[in-house]
Amino acid sequence: MSRLTLSEQLQSAQATIGTLHIQVQNLQTELKSAENLKVRELDAAKAELIQVRADYEKKLKDKETSYAYQGSSLTAASNELEQAHAVLDGVEGAPARDYERTDGYGGKIHRNVVTRLAGAFLAIAKNGGPK
């Protein structure tokens, strides 16, 4: 068995230290790469969430706009229908807006404007027109 001199032992230790330094540097590089990958993944996920939120907010705004438009259209149609009923209320012989139920359930049934208009035309034709 041969004995190593101090200089040989020093060289061996320095080689081991050099190898360990390289391993530490490699591990640090791998760690930085993994951290950078995680940061990129998080940034991508954040960007995707921001886009999903923007899409959701746009859909929500579109829906609110649609509801507002439909509500104003419904109000306008209801107003026109009420005006037609008001005109028919003034026609002599036109059917009334409501009539009693005959099916035994009680209460009143509302006539639609077309039925009332047809009845008003029949009443006018029967009475010979306005006098």
TORFI-806155 format. One record per residue: residue in three letters; x negated, y negated, z negated of N, C-alpha, C in turn. Coordinates in pm, 1 decimal, m for minus. Example, Ala and Ser with C-alpha at 12.3 -4.5 7.8 and 13.67 -1.06 7.14 Angstrom:
2
NODE voke   n_east  n_north     n_up  ca_east ca_north    ca_up   c_east  c_north     c_up
NODE  ALA  m1319.0    569.0   m780.0  m1230.0    450.0   m780.0  m1320.0    330.0   m780.0
NODE  SER  m1285.0    225.0   m708.0  m1367.0    106.0   m714.0  m1290.0     m3.0   m787.0
END
This chain:
131
NODE voke   n_east  n_north     n_up  ca_east ca_north    ca_up   c_east  c_north     c_up
NODE  MET    m83.3    115.0      0.0      0.0      0.0      0.0    m89.7   m123.9      0.0
NODE  SER    m62.5   m212.6     90.4   m151.6   m327.2    100.2    m92.6   m444.6     25.3
NODE  ARG   m183.6   m521.1    m25.1   m142.7   m640.2    m99.4   m146.4   m758.4     m6.5
NODE  LEU    m45.6   m848.3    m26.7    m38.8   m968.9     55.5   m109.8  m1081.4    m16.5
NODE  THR   m176.3  m1161.0     61.7   m240.7  m1276.7      3.1   m136.4  m1384.4    m20.1
NODE  LEU   m173.9  m1482.3    m95.6    m80.7  m1592.2   m123.9    m40.2  m1665.6      3.3
NODE  SER   m129.3  m1683.5     92.8    m96.7  m1753.7    217.1      0.3  m1671.7    301.6
NODE  GLU    m16.0  m1538.3    300.2     77.7  m1452.5    374.3    215.4  m1455.7    309.1
NODE  GLN    216.8  m1454.8    176.5    344.3  m1463.8    106.2    411.3  m1597.9    134.6
NODE  LEU    331.7  m1704.8    138.5    383.0  m1838.1    167.7    440.9  m1843.0    309.0
NODE  GLN    369.2  m1784.4    403.7    418.2  m1781.8    542.0    548.9  m1703.3    551.7
NODE  SER    557.5  m1592.4    484.7    679.2  m1509.9    485.0    796.1  m1587.2    424.0
NODE  ALA    768.4  m1655.7    311.6    873.9  m1735.0    246.1    916.9  m1849.4    335.2
NODE  GLN    822.0  m1914.9    402.8    855.4  m2025.0    491.8    937.1  m1975.5    611.9
NODE  ALA    905.3  m1860.0    661.8    982.0  m1802.0    772.4   1124.6  m1772.9    726.7
NODE  THR   1136.4  m1718.2    605.1   1268.9  m1689.7    550.2   1346.6  m1820.6    531.6
NODE  ILE   1279.4  m1921.6    479.9   1343.8  m2053.7    461.1   1387.0  m2110.7    596.1
NODE  GLY   1301.3  m2099.3    696.7   1334.8  m2146.7    831.4   1457.2  m2075.8    886.1
NODE  THR   1461.3  m1944.6    868.3   1576.7  m1865.8    913.1   1703.0  m1909.5    839.5
NODE  LEU   1690.1  m1930.4    708.7   1805.7  m1974.1    629.7   1852.4  m2113.1    672.6
NODE  HIS   1758.1  m2203.5    703.4   1794.2  m2337.3    752.7   1873.9  m2327.1    882.7
NODE  ILE   1827.6  m2240.7    971.6   1898.1  m2222.2   1099.2   2039.0  m2167.5   1074.8
NODE  GLN   2048.3  m2070.8    982.2   2180.0  m2014.4    950.8   2272.1  m2120.8    891.2
NODE  VAL   2219.1  m2204.5    802.3   2299.0  m2312.0    741.3   2345.3  m2409.5    848.8
NODE  GLN   2253.5  m2446.1    940.3   2290.2  m2538.1   1048.2   2399.1  m2477.1   1137.2
NODE  ASN   2384.4  m2348.6   1167.6   2486.1  m2280.5   1249.0   2622.0  m2279.0   1177.9
NODE  LEU   2619.7  m2249.3   1047.8   2744.8  m2249.0    970.5   2806.8  m2388.1    964.7
NODE  GLN   2722.6  m2491.2    947.7   2774.3  m2628.0    946.3   2836.0  m2664.8   1080.8
NODE  THR   2772.1  m2624.2   1188.3   2824.7  m2649.8   1322.4   2958.6  m2578.9   1341.1
NODE  GLU   2964.5  m2453.0   1298.7   3090.4  m2377.6   1308.5   3199.7  m2443.6   1224.7
NODE  LEU   3164.0  m2489.5   1105.7   3260.1  m2555.0   1017.7   3312.3  m2683.4   1080.8
NODE  LYS   3220.7  m2763.1   1137.8   3263.1  m2887.0   1204.8   3352.1  m2856.4   1323.7
NODE  SER   3317.4  m2752.5   1399.1   3400.2  m2713.1   1513.5   3539.1  m2671.0   1466.7
NODE  ALA   3543.2  m2593.7   1358.9   3672.9  m2549.9   1305.9   3753.3  m2669.5   1255.2
NODE  GLU   3685.3  m2762.2   1186.7   3754.1  m2882.0   1138.6   3805.5  m2965.1   1255.4
NODE  ASN   3721.8  m2980.9   1359.0   3763.9  m3056.6   1476.9   3882.7  m2989.7   1545.6
NODE  LEU   3878.8  m2856.3   1550.7   3989.8  m2782.1   1610.3   4116.9  m2804.5   1529.9
NODE  LYS   4107.4  m2795.3   1399.0   4223.5  m2818.2   1313.1   4276.2  m2960.0   1330.6
NODE  VAL   4186.6  m3057.6   1336.6   4227.9  m3196.6   1355.4   4298.7  m3212.1   1489.5
NODE  ARG   4243.8  m3150.2   1594.8   4307.4  m3158.4   1726.4   4443.7  m3091.2   1724.9
NODE  GLU   4451.4  m2974.9   1657.3   4579.7  m2904.8   1647.9   4681.3  m2989.4   1571.7
NODE  LEU   4637.4  m3050.4   1461.6   4727.3  m3136.5   1384.5   4769.8  m3258.8   1464.5
NODE  ASP   4675.5  m3317.3   1537.9   4708.7  m3432.3   1621.9   4808.5  m3393.3   1730.1
NODE  ALA   4789.6  m3276.1   1789.8   4882.9  m3228.9   1893.3   5021.0  m3204.2   1833.3
NODE  ALA   5024.2  m3142.0   1714.8   5152.3  m3115.8   1648.6   5221.1  m3247.2   1611.5
NODE  LYS   5142.8  m3343.3   1565.3   5197.9  m3474.6   1529.5   5254.6  m3543.4   1653.2
NODE  ALA   5181.0  m3539.0   1763.9   5228.4  m3600.1   1888.2   5356.4  m3532.8   1936.0
NODE  GLU   5362.2  m3400.6   1921.8   5483.0  m3327.7   1961.9   5601.3  m3367.2   1873.7
NODE  LEU   5578.5  m3378.6   1744.1   5685.6  m3419.8   1653.5   5732.8  m3562.3   1683.0
NODE  ILE   5639.0  m3649.1   1716.8   5674.8  m3786.7   1751.3   5762.5  m3786.9   1876.7
NODE  GLN   5726.4  m3703.6   1974.5   5805.6  m3695.4   2097.8   5944.2  m3637.4   2069.3
NODE  VAL   5950.8  m3533.5   1986.4   6080.3  m3474.0   1951.2   6167.8  m3577.5   1881.0
NODE  ARG   6107.4  m3653.3   1791.4   6183.2  m3757.1   1720.3   6232.7  m3864.4   1817.4
NODE  ALA   6147.1  m3906.3   1909.5   6187.6  m4007.4   2007.6   6302.6  m3955.4   2094.0
NODE  ASP   6293.3  m3828.9   2136.2   6401.4  m3769.1   2215.7   6530.8  m3763.6   2135.4
NODE  TYR   6520.3  m3723.5   2008.7   6638.9  m3715.4   1922.7   6700.9  m3853.6   1903.5
NODE  GLU   6617.9  m3954.1   1878.1   6670.2  m4089.8   1858.7   6736.5  m4141.9   1986.0
NODE  LYS   6680.9  m4107.8   2102.7   6740.7  m4150.0   2229.2   6876.6  m4082.5   2247.0
NODE  LYS   6881.9  m3951.2   2220.6   7009.2  m3879.5   2232.7   7112.2  m3935.8   2135.7
NODE  LEU   7068.8  m3968.6   2014.4   7159.6  m4024.7   1915.3   7212.5  m4160.2   1961.5
NODE  LYS   7124.1  m4243.3   2014.3   7166.2  m4374.7   2064.1   7261.8  m4359.3   2182.6
NODE  ASP   7231.1  m4266.6   2273.1   7318.8  m4240.8   2387.3   7456.2  m4194.2   2340.4
NODE  LYS   7457.4  m4109.7   2238.7   7584.0  m4058.6   2186.6   7665.4  m4171.3   2122.8
NODE  GLU   7597.8  m4256.8   2046.9   7667.0  m4370.0   1985.6   7723.4  m4463.6   2091.8
NODE  THR   7645.1  m4487.1   2196.8   7691.4  m4571.7   2307.1   7811.3  m4508.0   2375.6
NODE  SER   7804.5  m4376.4   2395.3   7915.0  m4304.4   2458.3   8041.2  m4312.6   2372.9
NODE  TYR   8026.3  m4293.7   2241.9   8142.2  m4303.1   2152.8   8201.4  m4443.3   2155.2
NODE  ALA   8116.1  m4543.7   2156.3   8165.2  m4681.7   2159.9   8240.9  m4706.7   2290.2
NODE  TYR   8186.3  m4658.3   2402.6   8251.9  m4676.2   2532.1   8385.7  m4602.5   2533.8
NODE  GLN   8386.1  m4478.1   2485.7   8510.1  m4400.5   2483.4   8612.7  m4465.6   2391.5
NODE  GLY   8566.3  m4519.0   2279.1   8657.5  m4586.5   2186.3   8719.6  m4709.6   2249.4
NODE  SER   8639.1  m4788.6   2320.3   8695.3  m4908.5   2384.5   8788.1  m4869.4   2498.3
NODE  SER   8755.7  m4762.1   2570.5   8844.0  m4714.2   2678.0   8976.2  m4664.6   2620.5
NODE  LEU   8968.5  m4593.3   2509.6   9089.2  m4543.7   2444.7   9176.5  m4658.9   2395.9
NODE  THR   9113.8  m4760.9   2339.2   9188.9  m4877.5   2291.8   9256.5  m4948.5   2408.5
NODE  ALA   9183.8  m4964.6   2519.1   9241.5  m5030.7   2636.6   9358.6  m4950.1   2691.5
NODE  ALA   9343.8  m4818.5   2700.6   9451.8  m4733.6   2751.3   9572.3  m4737.0   2656.8
NODE  SER   9546.8  m4734.5   2527.0   9656.5  m4741.3   2429.7   9730.3  m4874.2   2440.6
NODE  ASN   9656.0  m4982.4   2460.5   9719.3  m5114.3   2475.8   9805.9  m5118.7   2601.6
NODE  GLU   9755.4  m5064.3   2711.9   9834.6  m5062.1   2834.8   9959.7  m4977.3   2818.7
NODE  LEU   9946.1  m4864.3   2752.9  10060.8  m4777.6   2728.6  10164.2  m4847.6   2641.1
NODE  GLU  10117.8  m4917.9   2539.6  10209.6  m4992.5   2451.9  10280.4  m5102.0   2530.2
NODE  GLN  10209.9  m5168.0   2622.5  10273.2  m5270.7   2706.0  10381.3  m5209.5   2794.4
NODE  ALA  10354.7  m5092.0   2851.0  10455.4  m5025.1   2933.7  10577.6  m4989.7   2850.4
NODE  HIS  10556.7  m4939.3   2728.8  10669.6  m4908.7   2639.4  10746.9  m5036.3   2605.4
NODE  ALA  10675.0  m5145.8   2582.3  10742.1  m5271.8   2549.3  10828.8  m5319.0   2665.2
NODE  VAL  10780.5  m5303.9   2787.5  10862.1  m5341.6   2904.8  10985.0  m5253.0   2912.5
NODE  LEU  10966.1  m5123.2   2891.8  11079.2  m5030.4   2899.9  11178.4  m5052.0   2786.1
NODE  ASP  11132.3  m5102.4   2671.6  11224.6  m5135.0   2561.9  11322.1  m5244.2   2604.8
NODE  GLY  11280.5  m5328.3   2698.0  11366.1  m5438.0   2743.9  11459.2  m5401.0   2856.9
NODE  VAL  11444.8  m5281.2   2913.0  11531.9  m5238.9   3023.7  11658.4  m5176.9   2965.5
NODE  GLU  11772.2  m5229.7   3006.9  11901.3  m5179.2   2957.6  11925.8  m5040.3   3014.4
NODE  GLY  11958.4  m4947.0   2929.5  11987.6  m4809.8   2970.3  11865.6  m4719.0   2973.6
NODE  ALA  11746.8  m4773.2   2948.6  11626.2  m4689.7   2946.0  11628.1  m4603.5   2820.0
NODE  PRO  11578.5  m4482.3   2828.2  11575.4  m4396.2   2708.9  11490.9  m4459.1   2597.5
NODE  ALA  11528.6  m4432.9   2475.2  11454.0  m4484.6   2360.1  11318.8  m4413.9   2348.6
NODE  ARG  11228.0  m4476.6   2277.0  11095.5  m4415.8   2258.1  11103.2  m4284.3   2182.8
NODE  ASP  11188.0  m4279.3   2082.3  11199.5  m4161.1   1995.9  11340.3  m4104.8   2004.7
NODE  TYR  11350.5  m3975.7   1983.3  11481.7  m3912.8   1973.1  11474.6  m3803.7   1868.4
NODE  GLU  11590.3  m3769.0   1814.9  11596.4  m3668.3   1708.8  11570.5  m3529.4   1765.9
NODE  ARG  11503.2  m3450.7   1688.1  11475.3  m3313.0   1729.1  11603.3  m3231.8   1723.0
NODE  THR  11618.0  m3141.9   1817.1  11737.7  m3054.9   1818.5  11701.4  m2910.5   1787.6
NODE  ASP  11575.5  m2885.7   1753.7  11532.6  m2747.8   1728.1  11544.7  m2707.9   1581.1
NODE  GLY  11604.0  m2793.0   1499.3  11626.9  m2759.7   1360.1  11512.3  m2794.4   1266.7
NODE  TYR  11404.4  m2848.5   1316.3  11291.7  m2883.5   1230.9  11304.3  m3024.8   1174.6
NODE  GLY  11391.3  m3103.6   1226.6  11407.8  m3239.9   1178.9  11296.8  m3331.1   1226.5
NODE  GLY  11313.1  m3458.6   1205.5  11214.1  m3555.4   1247.9  11242.4  m3605.2   1388.9
NODE  LYS  11151.3  m3681.8   1440.2  11169.6  m3740.9   1571.9  11059.3  m3695.9   1666.5
NODE  ILE  11093.5  m3697.2   1794.4  10997.7  m3666.8   1900.5  10978.5  m3793.3   1982.0
NODE  HIS  10857.4  m3819.7   2020.2  10827.0  m3938.1   2101.2  10834.5  m3902.1   2248.7
NODE  ARG  10904.4  m3984.7   2324.8  10907.5  m3965.6   2469.6  10782.5  m4028.8   2530.1
NODE  ASN  10733.7  m3969.4   2638.3  10619.8  m4031.2   2704.4  10670.1  m4140.1   2798.9
NODE  VAL  10580.1  m4224.8   2842.7  10616.4  m4343.0   2920.1  10673.3  m4304.8   3056.9
NODE  VAL  10626.9  m4194.8   3115.3  10677.1  m4153.8   3247.3  10823.5  m4111.9   3237.1
NODE  THR  10858.2  m4039.8   3132.3  10998.1  m4000.0   3111.6  11085.4  m4123.2   3093.0
NODE  ARG  11037.3  m4216.0   3014.5  11114.6  m4338.4   2991.6  11128.0  m4419.4   3120.3
NODE  LEU  11022.3  m4425.2   3201.2  11025.8  m4498.3   3328.0  11125.5  m4435.1   3424.2
NODE  ALA  11124.9  m4301.2   3433.4  11220.7  m4231.7   3519.3  11363.4  m4258.1   3472.0
NODE  GLY  11383.9  m4252.9   3340.5  11517.5  m4281.8   3285.8  11560.1  m4425.1   3314.0
NODE  ALA  11464.6  m4518.6   3306.5  11497.0  m4659.3   3334.6  11535.0  m4676.2   3481.1
NODE  PHE  11464.4  m4610.1   3573.4  11499.9  m4618.5   3715.4  11639.2  m4560.1   3739.5
NODE  LEU  11669.5  m4448.6   3674.5  11801.6  m4388.0   3689.9  11910.2  m4481.5   3634.6
NODE  ALA  11881.6  m4543.8   3520.5  11979.0  m4636.1   3461.3  12001.7  m4756.5   3552.2
NODE  ILE  11893.3  m4808.5   3610.2  11905.3  m4923.0   3700.8  11983.1  m4882.8   3825.4
NODE  ALA  11954.5  m4763.5   3879.9  12025.8  m4716.6   4000.0  12172.2  m4692.9   3969.5
NODE  LYS  12201.7  m4641.3   3852.4  12340.3  m4611.6   3812.5  12416.8  m4738.8   3790.8
NODE  ASN  12352.3  m4838.6   3731.8  12420.7  m4964.8   3699.9  12418.6  m5060.6   3819.4
NODE  GLY  12353.1  m5024.0   3925.9  12350.8  m5108.8   4043.2  12245.2  m5216.5   4038.8
NODE  GLY  12146.6  m5202.9   3955.2  12038.5  m5300.6   3948.7  12068.7  m5411.3   3850.5
NODE  PRO  11975.4  m5501.4   3835.0  11996.9  m5611.0   3739.3  12104.4  m5707.0   3788.5
NODE  LYS  12178.4  m5764.8   3696.9  12289.7  m5854.7   3732.1  12258.8  m5996.0   3698.3
END
